Amino acid sequence: MHTFAPALMTDQYELTMVSAALRDGTADRRCVFEVFARRLPGGRRYGVVAGPGRLIDLIRDFRFGEAEIKFLRDAGIVDETTASWLADYRFTGDIDGYAEGELFFPGSPIMTVSGTFAECVVLETLILSVLNHDCAVAAGAARMVTAARGRPIIEMGSRRTHEDSAIAAARAAYLAGFASTSNLAAGARYGIPTTGTSAHAFTLLHDDEPAAFASQVAALGKNTTLLVDTYDIGQGIRNAIAVAGPDLRAVRIDSGDLSVLAQHSRELLDSLGATETKIVVSGDMDEYAIATLAAEPVDMYGAGTAVVTGSGAPTAGLVYKLVEVEGRPVVKRSENKATVGGRKTAVRRHKPTGTATEEIIVSQGVPDHAANDRLLQRSFIVGGKPVDTPTLQESREHLRQCLISIPWEGLKLSAGDPAIPVTIVGVVA
């Protein structure tokens, strides 16, 4: 079976629009498309830009090969003219947007794609697929990091999502501030620290719990984490310290009332002389569960399902809309889905102390900005060629600084208004 190129990971109507536009002569009209969210997911006060680092590479390699063209022709999806155009496809336009790790709010023009209609419209599905997934994961993960109050979180959601999504989710979670991932492909591809020890199956494999612990310690040394809740947690902790000694790095608890168990485990570890042994908790962790453990003796968290599903908001709700044709603003007038015409420029205003106060978005122009304000858009692709982009580590630090800059109310987990107000200067239908 042939493995088709990513160019076919798209919606058919992208290509039917290209076919019609090539036929009627509008395909080469210069256009501007923008990616934005009309609203944030329920309960969210900010969004996190994640995915441009992946997306730019995908656009650079976006090609229709012989097999893809044959499939489209055989299925009657495109005609010969469109097939020839697709065979030569290379994106030659410009892409600008908010830096990876930047915060966004309703209406923020987080990505701007300009070029001919045909070359821009064919990228719609790819762009939205990447950004809607990665931004959703990063936003949920950032809330978990805030709730953890400096305690490390391990991303361990690979078994709860598609295999490719697992890698992207691990990257987005690390961008958001997670300490490590269990996913080795993410570690190899993006340089993210990886971690992992054993599951309950390893304990059940052995004749008894001490034998399983002894095997793990023999293989990995005392700088490991022993899973102590396969049977009885109290006895599991006693067995762990009896086997590894009081300098065991950590124990992990994956079930039960974690608040109570963390307290009892800390008391028991201390009584056994293992005062430096850390406690790791996992099992259906999300930002709310993490927040409830803030006062408990927990040293590290493991989060999986909630991370890879955006913690209840699996899409960022981003849309890709045409806003300008040949320099002329165009406006969608549908009820409840109005857009602001024209290419947007955005600036974020701050107090002298660095606290963000407002985001100003201007259609067809540049907002007035002072010394404490920050223009939000940067170039990703110019004339079809990617420009230098920040590293994942730099983007991670950028997000950390952005979260520090918003008012503390914007970090609350309760529902409320966006962390800062957004003013859009333009004509709305």
C-alpha positions as CSV (number, residue, x, y, z in Angstrom):
1,M,0.0,0.0,0.0
2,H,1.3,3.4,-0.9
3,T,1.8,6.0,1.8
4,F,0.5,9.2,0.5
5,A,2.2,12.6,1.1
6,P,0.9,15.1,3.7
7,A,-0.4,17.2,0.8
8,L,-3.5,14.8,0.7
9,M,-4.2,15.3,4.4
10,T,-6.6,18.0,3.4
11,D,-10.2,18.6,2.5
12,Q,-11.5,18.0,-1.0
13,Y,-13.0,21.5,-1.2
14,E,-9.6,23.1,-1.1
15,L,-8.8,21.5,-4.5
16,T,-12.2,22.1,-6.0
17,M,-11.8,25.8,-5.2
18,V,-8.4,25.7,-6.9
19,S,-9.9,24.0,-9.9
20,A,-12.6,26.6,-10.3
21,A,-10.3,29.5,-9.7
22,L,-7.9,28.3,-12.3
23,R,-10.7,27.9,-14.7
24,D,-12.2,31.4,-14.1
25,G,-8.9,33.3,-13.8
26,T,-9.1,34.3,-10.2
27,A,-6.5,31.8,-8.9
28,D,-3.6,34.3,-9.1
29,R,-5.3,37.1,-7.3
30,R,-3.2,38.3,-4.4
31,C,-4.9,37.4,-1.1
32,V,-4.5,37.6,2.6
33,F,-5.8,34.8,4.9
34,E,-5.8,35.1,8.7
35,V,-6.0,32.5,11.5
36,F,-7.8,33.6,14.6
37,A,-10.3,32.5,17.3
38,R,-13.7,34.1,17.6
39,R,-13.8,33.0,21.2
40,L,-11.8,31.0,23.7
41,P,-13.0,27.6,24.9
42,G,-15.3,27.7,27.8
43,G,-13.6,28.6,31.1
44,R,-10.3,29.7,29.4
45,R,-8.9,33.1,29.9
46,Y,-6.1,32.9,27.3
47,G,-4.8,30.8,24.4
48,V,-1.3,29.7,23.8
49,V,0.3,29.7,20.3
50,A,1.9,26.4,19.6
51,G,2.6,24.6,16.4
52,P,4.3,27.2,14.1
53,G,7.7,25.4,14.6
54,R,6.1,22.2,13.2
55,L,3.9,23.9,10.6
56,I,6.7,25.8,8.8
57,D,8.5,22.5,8.1
58,L,5.4,20.9,6.8
59,I,4.6,23.8,4.5
60,R,8.2,23.8,3.2
61,D,7.7,20.1,2.2
62,F,4.1,20.4,1.0
63,R,4.2,18.6,-2.3
64,F,1.9,16.6,-4.6
65,G,3.8,13.7,-6.0
66,E,2.9,11.3,-8.9
67,A,0.9,9.0,-6.6
68,E,-1.1,11.8,-5.2
69,I,-1.8,13.3,-8.6
70,K,-2.8,9.9,-10.0
71,F,-5.3,9.4,-7.1
72,L,-6.8,12.8,-7.6
73,R,-7.2,12.3,-11.4
74,D,-8.5,8.7,-11.1
75,A,-11.1,9.9,-8.5
76,G,-12.2,12.7,-10.8
77,I,-11.4,15.3,-8.1
78,V,-9.2,17.5,-10.3
79,D,-8.9,18.1,-14.1
80,E,-5.7,18.1,-16.1
81,T,-5.1,21.8,-15.6
82,T,-5.4,21.5,-11.8
83,A,-3.3,18.3,-11.8
84,S,-0.5,20.1,-13.7
85,W,-0.7,23.1,-11.2
86,L,-0.6,20.8,-8.2
87,A,2.4,18.9,-9.6
88,D,4.4,22.1,-9.7
89,Y,3.0,23.4,-6.3
90,R,5.4,25.3,-4.1
91,F,4.3,27.9,-1.6
92,T,5.9,31.2,-2.7
93,G,4.1,33.7,-0.5
94,D,4.7,35.1,3.0
95,I,3.6,33.9,6.4
96,D,3.7,36.0,9.5
97,G,2.2,35.5,13.0
98,Y,2.5,35.4,16.7
99,A,5.6,33.8,17.9
100,E,5.4,30.3,19.3
101,G,4.7,30.6,23.0
102,E,2.8,33.8,22.6
103,L,-0.6,34.2,24.3
104,F,-3.6,35.0,22.2
105,F,-7.2,36.2,22.8
106,P,-10.4,36.4,20.8
107,G,-9.7,38.1,17.5
108,S,-5.9,37.9,17.7
109,P,-4.5,37.5,14.2
110,I,-2.2,34.7,15.2
111,M,-1.1,33.8,11.7
112,T,-1.3,35.7,8.4
113,V,-0.8,33.9,5.1
114,S,-0.4,36.0,1.9
115,G,0.1,35.0,-1.7
116,T,-2.1,34.0,-4.6
117,F,-5.5,32.7,-3.7
118,A,-4.7,29.2,-5.0
119,E,-1.4,28.8,-3.2
120,C,-2.9,30.0,0.1
121,V,-6.3,28.3,0.1
122,V,-4.7,24.8,-0.5
123,L,-2.9,25.2,2.9
124,E,-6.0,25.9,5.0
125,T,-6.6,22.4,6.3
126,L,-3.0,21.7,7.1
127,I,-2.6,25.0,9.0
128,L,-5.8,24.6,11.0
129,S,-5.0,20.9,11.8
130,V,-1.7,21.7,13.3
131,L,-2.6,24.9,15.1
132,N,-5.9,23.8,16.5
133,H,-4.3,20.7,18.0
134,D,-1.1,22.2,19.3
135,C,-2.6,25.4,20.6
136,A,-5.3,23.4,22.5
137,V,-2.8,21.1,24.1
138,A,-0.4,23.9,25.0
139,A,-3.2,25.9,26.6
140,G,-4.4,23.1,28.8
141,A,-0.8,22.1,29.7
142,A,0.0,25.8,30.6
143,R,-2.9,25.8,33.1
144,M,-1.5,22.6,34.6
145,V,1.9,24.1,35.0
146,T,0.4,27.1,36.7
147,A,-1.5,24.9,39.1
148,A,1.6,22.9,39.9
149,R,3.3,25.9,41.3
150,G,6.8,25.0,40.2
151,R,6.6,21.3,40.8
152,P,7.6,19.3,37.7
153,I,5.0,17.6,35.5
154,I,5.8,14.6,33.3
155,E,3.8,14.3,30.0
156,M,2.6,10.6,29.6
157,G,-0.4,10.7,27.3
158,S,0.9,8.7,24.3
159,R,-1.4,5.8,24.9
160,R,-4.4,8.0,24.9
161,T,-4.2,9.5,21.4
162,H,-3.1,8.9,17.8
163,E,0.6,8.0,17.5
164,D,1.4,11.2,15.5
165,S,-0.7,13.4,17.8
166,A,1.2,11.9,20.8
167,I,4.5,13.4,19.5
168,A,3.0,16.8,18.7
169,A,1.3,16.8,22.1
170,A,4.5,16.0,23.9
171,R,6.1,19.0,22.1
172,A,3.3,21.3,23.0
173,A,3.3,20.3,26.6
174,Y,7.0,20.8,26.9
175,L,6.6,24.3,25.3
176,A,4.0,24.9,28.0
177,G,6.5,24.1,30.8
178,F,6.3,20.4,31.3
179,A,9.6,18.9,32.6
180,S,9.7,15.8,30.4
181,T,7.8,13.3,28.3
182,S,7.5,9.5,28.2
183,N,7.4,9.6,24.4
184,L,10.7,8.6,22.9
185,A,9.9,9.8,19.4
186,A,9.3,13.3,20.9
187,G,12.6,13.1,22.7
188,A,14.5,12.1,19.6
189,R,12.8,14.6,17.3
190,Y,12.7,17.7,19.5
191,G,15.3,17.1,22.2
192,I,12.7,16.9,25.0
193,P,14.0,15.1,28.2
194,T,12.4,11.7,28.5
195,T,11.6,9.6,31.5
196,G,10.0,6.3,32.4
197,T,10.4,3.3,34.7
198,S,7.8,0.6,35.0
199,A,4.1,-0.2,35.0
200,H,1.9,-2.5,37.2
201,A,2.5,-5.3,34.7
202,F,6.1,-5.5,35.7
203,T,5.2,-5.9,39.3
204,L,2.6,-8.5,38.5
205,L,5.1,-10.4,36.3
206,H,7.2,-11.3,39.3
207,D,6.5,-13.7,42.2
208,D,6.1,-10.8,44.6
209,E,6.6,-7.1,44.9
210,P,10.0,-7.1,46.5
211,A,11.3,-9.3,43.6
212,A,10.0,-6.8,41.1
213,F,11.5,-3.9,43.0
214,A,14.9,-5.7,43.3
215,S,14.9,-6.3,39.5
216,Q,14.2,-2.7,38.7
217,V,16.8,-1.4,41.1
218,A,19.4,-3.9,39.8
219,A,18.7,-2.6,36.3
220,L,18.4,1.1,36.9
221,G,20.0,1.8,40.3
222,K,18.5,3.6,43.2
223,N,18.0,6.8,41.1
224,T,14.7,5.4,39.9
225,T,11.0,5.6,40.8
226,L,9.2,2.5,42.2
227,L,5.4,2.1,41.6
228,V,4.1,1.2,45.0
229,D,0.3,0.9,44.6
230,T,-0.1,-2.5,42.8
231,Y,-1.2,-4.1,46.0
232,D,-1.1,-2.2,49.3
233,I,0.5,1.2,49.2
234,G,1.8,1.2,52.7
235,Q,3.4,-2.2,52.3
236,G,4.6,-1.2,48.9
237,I,6.5,1.7,50.3
238,R,8.0,-0.5,53.0
239,N,9.1,-3.0,50.4
240,A,10.6,-0.3,48.2
241,I,12.7,1.1,51.0
242,A,13.7,-2.4,52.2
243,V,15.0,-3.2,48.7
244,A,16.4,0.1,47.6
245,G,17.3,1.7,50.9
246,P,16.4,5.2,52.2
247,D,18.2,6.9,49.3
248,L,15.6,5.7,46.8
249,R,14.9,8.6,44.4
250,A,11.1,8.4,44.3
251,V,7.9,6.3,44.7
252,R,4.9,6.7,42.4
253,I,1.2,6.5,43.4
254,D,-1.2,6.0,40.5
255,S,-4.6,5.5,42.2
256,G,-6.8,6.2,45.2
257,D,-7.4,9.4,47.2
258,L,-4.1,11.0,46.3
259,S,-4.4,13.8,48.8
260,V,-4.7,11.4,51.7
261,L,-2.3,8.9,50.3
262,A,0.4,11.6,49.7
263,Q,0.2,12.6,53.3
264,H,0.4,9.1,54.6
265,S,3.2,8.2,52.2
266,R,5.3,11.1,53.3
267,E,4.9,10.2,56.9
268,L,5.8,6.6,56.3
269,L,8.8,7.4,54.1
270,D,10.1,9.8,56.8
271,S,9.6,7.2,59.5
272,L,11.7,4.8,57.4
273,G,14.5,7.3,57.1
274,A,13.7,8.0,53.4
275,T,13.3,11.8,54.0
276,E,14.7,12.7,50.6
277,T,12.6,10.1,48.6
278,K,10.2,12.0,46.4
279,I,6.5,11.3,45.8
280,V,5.2,11.2,42.3
281,V,1.5,11.1,41.7
282,S,-0.4,10.2,38.5
283,G,-3.8,9.0,37.4
284,D,-6.3,11.3,35.6
285,M,-4.4,14.4,36.4
286,D,-5.6,17.7,35.0
287,E,-5.2,21.3,36.2
288,Y,-8.0,21.0,38.8
289,A,-6.7,17.8,40.3
290,I,-3.2,19.3,40.4
291,A,-4.6,22.4,42.1
292,T,-6.3,20.3,44.8
293,L,-2.9,18.8,45.7
294,A,-1.1,22.1,46.1
295,A,-0.8,21.9,49.9
296,E,0.1,18.2,49.9
297,P,3.6,16.7,50.0
298,V,3.7,15.9,46.3
299,D,6.9,16.5,44.5
300,M,6.0,15.7,40.9
301,Y,3.0,14.9,38.8
302,G,2.3,12.7,35.8
303,A,-0.4,13.8,33.4
304,G,-1.6,12.0,30.3
305,T,-5.2,11.9,29.0
306,A,-6.0,15.5,30.0
307,V,-2.8,16.8,28.2
308,V,-3.4,15.1,24.8
309,T,-7.1,16.1,24.8
310,G,-6.5,19.8,25.7
311,S,-7.9,19.2,29.1
312,G,-11.5,19.3,28.0
313,A,-10.9,21.6,25.0
314,P,-9.4,19.4,22.3
315,T,-9.5,22.2,19.7
316,A,-8.5,25.8,20.0
317,G,-11.5,26.8,17.8
318,L,-9.3,28.6,15.2
319,V,-10.5,29.6,11.8
320,Y,-8.8,30.5,8.5
321,K,-10.5,33.4,6.8
322,L,-9.9,35.4,3.6
323,V,-9.7,39.1,4.7
324,E,-8.1,40.8,1.7
325,V,-8.1,40.5,-2.1
326,E,-5.8,42.6,-4.3
327,G,-5.4,45.0,-1.4
328,R,-9.1,45.4,-0.9
329,P,-10.6,44.4,2.5
330,V,-13.2,41.7,2.3
331,V,-15.7,40.9,5.0
332,K,-17.7,37.8,5.8
333,R,-21.3,38.8,6.7
334,S,-22.7,35.5,8.1
335,E,-24.8,35.8,11.2
336,N,-22.7,35.1,14.4
337,K,-19.6,34.7,12.2
338,A,-18.7,38.2,11.1
339,T,-15.1,39.0,10.3
340,V,-13.1,42.2,10.2
341,G,-11.7,42.9,6.8
342,G,-8.2,43.8,5.9
343,R,-4.8,42.5,7.1
344,K,-4.4,43.0,10.8
345,T,-1.4,44.2,12.9
346,A,-1.4,43.7,16.7
347,V,0.3,45.3,19.6
348,R,0.1,44.4,23.3
349,R,0.2,47.2,25.8
350,H,2.0,47.0,29.2
351,K,2.4,49.0,32.3
352,P,5.9,50.2,33.1
353,T,6.0,47.2,35.6
354,G,5.6,44.8,32.6
355,T,2.0,43.8,33.3
356,A,-0.1,43.4,30.1
357,T,-3.1,45.7,30.0
358,E,-4.6,45.4,26.5
359,E,-4.2,44.1,23.0
360,I,-4.9,46.5,20.2
361,I,-5.6,45.1,16.7
362,V,-5.7,47.4,13.7
363,S,-6.9,46.6,10.2
364,Q,-4.7,47.9,7.4
365,G,-2.1,49.7,9.4
366,V,0.1,49.6,12.5
367,P,-1.2,50.5,15.9
368,D,0.4,53.4,17.7
369,H,2.7,52.0,20.3
370,A,4.8,53.3,23.1
371,A,8.0,52.1,24.8
372,N,6.2,49.6,27.0
373,D,4.2,48.1,24.1
374,R,5.1,45.1,22.0
375,L,4.3,44.4,18.4
376,L,3.2,40.8,18.3
377,Q,3.8,39.5,14.7
378,R,7.0,38.2,13.2
379,S,8.0,36.6,9.9
380,F,7.9,32.8,9.5
381,I,8.2,32.5,5.7
382,V,9.2,35.3,3.2
383,G,8.9,34.7,-0.5
384,G,8.3,31.0,0.1
385,K,11.5,30.6,2.2
386,P,11.5,29.9,5.9
387,V,13.4,32.4,8.0
388,D,15.2,31.7,11.2
389,T,12.8,30.6,14.0
390,P,13.3,30.5,17.7
391,T,14.3,27.1,19.3
392,L,11.8,25.2,21.3
393,Q,13.7,26.2,24.4
394,E,13.5,29.8,23.5
395,S,9.7,29.5,22.8
396,R,9.3,27.8,26.1
397,E,10.9,30.7,27.9
398,H,8.9,33.2,25.9
399,L,5.6,31.6,27.1
400,R,6.9,31.6,30.7
401,Q,7.5,35.3,30.4
402,C,4.1,35.9,28.8
403,L,2.3,34.2,31.6
404,I,4.2,36.3,34.1
405,S,3.1,39.4,32.3
406,I,-0.7,38.9,32.4
407,P,-2.7,40.0,35.5
408,W,-2.9,37.4,38.2
409,E,-6.7,37.1,37.7
410,G,-6.0,35.8,34.2
411,L,-4.3,32.7,35.6
412,K,-7.3,31.6,37.6
413,L,-8.8,28.3,36.7
414,S,-12.4,29.6,37.2
415,A,-14.4,30.9,34.3
416,G,-14.1,34.6,33.5
417,D,-13.3,37.2,30.9
418,P,-10.1,37.0,28.9
419,A,-7.0,37.9,30.8
420,I,-6.7,41.2,29.0
421,P,-9.3,43.1,26.8
422,V,-8.9,43.1,23.0
423,T,-9.8,46.2,20.9
424,I,-10.2,45.7,17.2
425,V,-10.1,48.8,15.1
426,G,-11.9,48.0,11.8
427,V,-15.2,47.6,10.0
428,V,-17.2,44.6,11.3
429,A,-20.1,43.4,9.2
